[in-house]
Amino acid sequence: MTEPQPQWMPDQDVAYDGARDSINYVVGMCSAALDEEERKEAPNPDRLAFLHLRMRQCAELHSALSFYDGASVADVRRDFGAIIRADRAEWDQKKQAVALDA
């Protein structure tokens, strides 16, 4: 006898793809921050360690995320969405500061 397959809901694919994209965006943020930190004359080892840790966590979460685990997908979208919104807000503030200096 075969086990019943989980039910697929039409909006699951959008939510799942959004969650994976959010993780990828944060990996990109970390990669850029890592590059910036490593280029400094005196890189902060704690910052480097944090960024490496965050990237490992993202990779593990990306691998473990299940299409059928709606609660985890929602958690990722919520948590990583907050990180992305904060990054974008910081970026907007930097752009405004540069515009004011010009």
C-alpha atoms as one frame of an Amber mdcrd trajectory, in Angstrom:
protein
   0.000   0.000   0.000   1.357   3.438  -0.882   1.359   6.321   1.534  -0.983
   9.197   0.750   0.744  12.149  -0.867   0.444  15.560   0.811  -2.120  17.831
  -0.764  -0.718  20.548  -2.988  -2.309  23.983  -2.792  -2.002  26.411  -5.718
  -0.469  29.207  -3.641   2.181  26.925  -2.115   4.513  27.234  -5.073   4.487
  31.042  -4.890   5.072  31.029  -1.128   7.832  28.417  -1.396   9.599  30.257
  -4.218   9.290  33.504  -2.265  10.842  31.890   0.799  13.765  30.501  -1.211
  14.253  33.847  -2.946  14.313  35.571   0.446  17.020  33.218   1.660  19.019
  33.812  -1.526  18.677  37.582  -1.124  20.066  37.410   2.418  22.961  35.251
   1.182  23.686  37.960  -1.365  23.548  40.623   1.337  25.998  38.629   3.445
  28.289  38.050   0.498  28.424  41.770  -0.278  28.992  42.642   3.390  31.689
  39.978   3.626  33.476  41.393   0.601  33.239  44.909   2.024  34.562  43.789
   5.412  37.425  41.782   3.918  38.552  44.809   1.880  38.991  46.922   5.005
  42.487  47.617   6.233  41.592  45.989   9.564  38.612  43.656   9.080  36.527
  42.963  12.165  36.934  39.220  12.918  33.630  39.109  14.818  31.797  40.605
  11.844  33.465  38.128   9.493  32.532  35.211  11.759  28.933  36.426  11.983
  28.625  36.750   8.208  30.089  33.284   7.618  27.718  31.851  10.225  24.698
  33.588   8.678  25.621  32.240   5.252  25.975  28.679   6.618  22.613  28.998
   8.359  21.033  30.201   5.130  22.488  27.277   3.181  21.229  24.778   5.759
  17.780  26.353   5.849  17.621  26.480   2.057  18.401  22.755   1.884  16.006
  21.802   4.657  13.034  23.910   3.567  10.173  21.689   2.467   7.582  22.662
  -0.102   4.937  20.929   2.010   5.856  22.594   5.321   3.678  25.672   5.083
   4.502  26.837   8.608   8.266  26.831   7.957   7.786  28.533   4.601   5.717
  31.242   6.307   8.335  31.625   9.050  11.115  32.062   6.495   9.109  34.611
   4.530   8.332  36.552   7.706  11.811  36.441   9.247  13.849  36.921   6.098
  11.386  39.503   4.806  12.099  41.579   7.915  15.856  41.300   7.285  15.389
  42.373   3.668  13.125  45.299   4.583  15.687  46.508   7.131  18.467  46.239
   4.542  16.458  48.176   1.987  15.603  50.864   4.524  19.299  51.211   5.381
  20.138  51.395   1.674  17.499  54.111   1.148  18.951  56.120   4.046  22.432
  55.871   2.531  21.128  57.034  -0.850  19.371  59.992   0.763  22.510  60.949
   2.682  24.560  60.866  -0.521  21.915  62.930  -2.334  21.963  65.544   0.442
  25.753  65.755   0.288  25.720  66.334  -3.475
